[in-house]
Amino acid sequence: MKHKVLFLLILALYSIKISSQSNSDEFKKTVKINGRIQYDYEFLKRDKTDKWFNGNEFRRVYLSTSGSLSSYFKYKVELGYAHGLPIFKDLYIKYENKQIGNFYMGSKPEPTGLDMMTSSKYIPFFERAMLTTMQNDRNGSGLHYDNFHLLNGRLFLQLALTNNGKAGEGFKDANLELGENFSARIGVLPLLNKDKNALWHIGVNFANRPYKDLKFRPENHMGEKYHYVFPDAKNRQTIGFELAGVYSSFSVQSEYKTLTVTNDISKNYNVSSFYVMGSYFLTGEHRPYKHGAFTRVKPNVDVEHGGWGAFELLVRFSKMHFSNDVIIANPDNPAEVNNLTFGFNWYLTSHIKLMYNYTLTDDKNQILGNLQGNLIRVQLDF
């Protein structure tokens, strides 16, 4: 890991030297204030019971400031408020150079897939797919690098070397000798036609991490968690494959990921997961894409200008599958979890939307039956 850190630092210093020799333009410092609010209601029930879980929460409340200190140096400071307590989200110093790429020191999303790299402001469903839970958290603190200008914007590369600190504790990690997280992602756009709002995205991602238990919910945020342990495990690796396509108002997106957890006796525990989703805009809009992720939907005519905004229909199927060795170690947990979600989004403006998801989770629970959920969200960002 020391060699990787040294290499990234040398490359960053070399790029700064190049840019300082060529940048003579005057520059004015900038400051932007941004934020988002997501307020949710969740109604969850098992088929074979009469008991409902009815709850609501502020799913996300973020406040951030960002800007530029020069033509090459930028920053972002973003805090999230979970359970009423502030936690670090995007918090970094950025060196930007279109010739050789961008370098970051601090916390930002780790490059582990298309769904994970798309901001929570722009994901079309309430929650990301189950496979995204194979990593510690969305953000990691350390060294990051990306370059989205290869082959005239048709090829991109992302790298990250991060610690194992927790966002709610300032990402402090006093035991770096126990191992860090290395992640890499590469993607290509074989089709990119902005005039017709058409594209194809193909990507591959990899991550190597120290051991941690696997905990996840089936694409809701207030239901019960599954908790899997891997006895005597020391290391875990993920490999993921990404595919997405957009043609006018219709889009598809899919990912497949495997998790391999190893222990001292060379025993491997395996988990695999995938999802496939489709989106269609009844009002003619499309899902915008930039820098390896989907971005903000803009209604053709929003409610502020006499229109109805944008209406989007969604469907997604997700599966998480566990090998026999995992189930032997976790006999009370399901060997497979399937999740089907239908969704509807109403974009009143490009910054305000209402969301509804109906979820149906099949975890082979013969006693309680399938889990169904009705989820409602009001979201705005500025």
C-alpha positions, 0 to 999 in steps of 0.5 A: 500500500505504501508504494501505491500512496507514493506513486499517486503523490509523485504523479500529483506533484508532477502534474501540479508542476506542469500546470503551474508552468502553463496557467497565467490567466487571472482567476476569481475564487468561487463559493457555492452553497448546496444542500438536499432534503429527503423526507420518507414514509415507509409502510412495511408488512409480511404477507402472513402477518397482520402487523404493519411497520409504519415509520417516517424519517429524514433519509438524508439531510445534507449541507455543503459548500464548494468552490474554486481557489484557482484554475486548478484547485477546488474544494468541497465540504459536505456534512450529512445529518444521520440520527441528528448527528453530523457525519462527513460526506464529500470532504476533499481538496481537489487538483483538476487537470484535464490533461492527466486527470483529477487528484483528490485528498479527502472523502468522496465516493469510492469507484465501485459501480454505476449505481453507487457513483450516481448521487442520491439526488439522481438515483431513480429508486429510494435505495440503491440495489442490494449489491452496493452493500458489499462495501463499507460505505459509499464514501471513503477517505484517502487518495482518489484519482479520476480521468474522464477525458480519455479517448475524447471522453469515450473512456474513463478511469477511477482509482481510490486508496482509502482507510477504514475509518467511519464517516460518523467518527471523522474517518479516523483510522489509527490502524492503517497497518491492518490494511486499506481499501483499494478500488478501481473502475474503468468504463467505455462509451461505445455509443454517445450521441447527445443529439439523439440522447443515446448512449451505451455504457460498459464498465468494470470495477474491482475492490480489495478490502480488509474483512468486515461482516456483511449487513444489508436491508432489501432495498428499504431503509427502515426494515430489519437487516440481514447480518452475515458473518464469515468465520476466521476471514481476513480479506474480501474482494469484489469484482463488478460488471456494469451495463447501461443504455439510454435511447430517448425516453427509455433507459436500462441499467444492470450490474453484476458483482461477486464478493469473495471472502478468504480466511487463514485456511484458504477457504473462500466464502462467495456472495453474488448479486445482480440487478436489472432495471428499466426507466421510461419517461411518459413526458418525453424526458431522458436520463442525463449521463456525465462522467460515469454516472447519471445526473439531474433530470430536467423536465421539458416544462416544469410546474413553475412554467405552466407545465406538469413536470416530468413523469417516470415509470420504473421497474427493478429486479435484484438478487443476492445469492450466498454460497453453501459455506456462507449458509453453513456459517449463517444457518438462520439467514436466507440463502437467497434474497430476491427483490422486485420494485415498481416505482413512479417519480414526479419531477415538479422541477429539476430540483423538486420531486415526489417518489413512490416505490412498491417493493416485494421481497422474497427471502424464502421465509416460510413462516412470515412470508414475503415482505411488501413495502410502500415507500413515499418520498418528498425530495428537494435540493438546492 
